[in-house]
């Protein structure tokens, strides 16, 4: 199967030299540069990422950021360049994702053939069969698909942006991802949800798979996680990297839910204050027992 030539892969990176190198090596091994352009948006890396790409991967087109693009700004910059390059399909690829053979070809082919946004199923190893994929909206909040069976495409409302093919109909109808209000988290979900609500099919392709490194950092932990202290919960409200970064959450809710976002946001703030209180008053052993009862899962999953 030969994928169309007008495919461009956009990879946002920042200070993960070895991770970026492994991703580019995988693409080269799979022969991706023979049929797709590869754009790496290096957002101000200081660890030798730019030099590594120039020396070892001269087939990559490099764009440079000022260090404050975050995921959405880097994707926006890369998509603009891909469009100037004549792209008819743009693939988002995080550098900590290693596509399996045939995954990229399948995503691009299906995206162009059916004019649909197509996402891969990214596993996190044997213990996490579905680390990043997509899902539906439930109670005005994204809920992921956790169990995937069979090989038939699965209609969803939104996709995680780790490995996604976006055909030109999407940016022509919906514009580009919202980098101003959602610089990091929720932007991928919001953009693909916009496509869904604009009548563009959004689908998971179980036949397109990849290995991803699950993000086990504070920016994705659940509030129940004992590693998050009360002050982490509070400062996370204005920390761009945190999933509960309030300007981003508020914009996401207002954009997709309108006035119905008010009770959702109010409940979120009350829940946050409750967890700050519990984590401030309860001893560590009691918190651990409470966490065991509730279950500690990444907010992203």
Steps between C-alpha positions, in 0.01 A plus 500: 500500500643836396387805690429829321800728452337810648521377858697702755588376848532764773700409811519751790811454717668665796815383679453126444796436273516122535122461481486714187790306347325166563181627338681626189698177478175304501357715221815451295498124557139485385584690183266787584724773345451339157132601489440764768660823609615515863497831688651519846403809699780542753369734766821647634680178596836552670612137518645462151177391332545740206860389442402133518226545240728695266781245524305173503167574333561747216170396336307674779373855460573689821304791643606684813295647782583738785440246777142604578304337218395200706323218315230704332722783384749253354222310321358828368839609367566160345156483338543843345829389345350170384216688331754724324670179387176397328383241753165333447538303823695592814598242759556602860769284658640537849866408519441248780283292265650227279258405219470137401563400139216610274331720761582833340409379152164374625421820686580723202323279247182477708505871584519598134271230363220569747576866579511411868725569798671169580678411823728213590471276804813563707583234752720564802657155507354162590339632819328796329334380178336840442707793625383765253215472251174699510152502642169675545358789700306402810358754745682769304838338563723276282479129581748268327441166336673250726436168326544452127412177324509401135649691210204702371528882523332637813301825478593734787450866582858595574857367482817527701755681285787254541460351151221647288448560126314822417379552141484847343121521535550544875718810499305646210181467702623536858819703472803400706528383864436758771848586630413820687254361755607135510879505457557141610229269635150452353589665167515168313168388646340838429616516139389150407171560684453813289548287190244248625244772570566650157381174346844355422532133600745435786613139528738275686677246282588187703715388207727803545701439815802645674702471817482806723675595820222579752549843653551428868554857613304733725342668198293184437448360849158475654429725798466183706865415438690518831801650321303821445513724803246776587718780362543304173123499460479873557794607283380267224214740435740733316768249395473451122622139521231382742181346364295720734663825378193712555515741201521199269229301677269803514548576130446135406177485696371837383586424137332160493226534761406868517301596811488134606870535584421709809387213729776276362768754586342574838501128585862471387610786728304360797654158443847655483445688827375180663812311399722782624319481834523119520867495407572773754318334791519124452815306592695331219372151596136609480562667164659182370200295609260752345698494179482119491123513537450765232769373266792704373499540123651753267257778418600457136393136483 
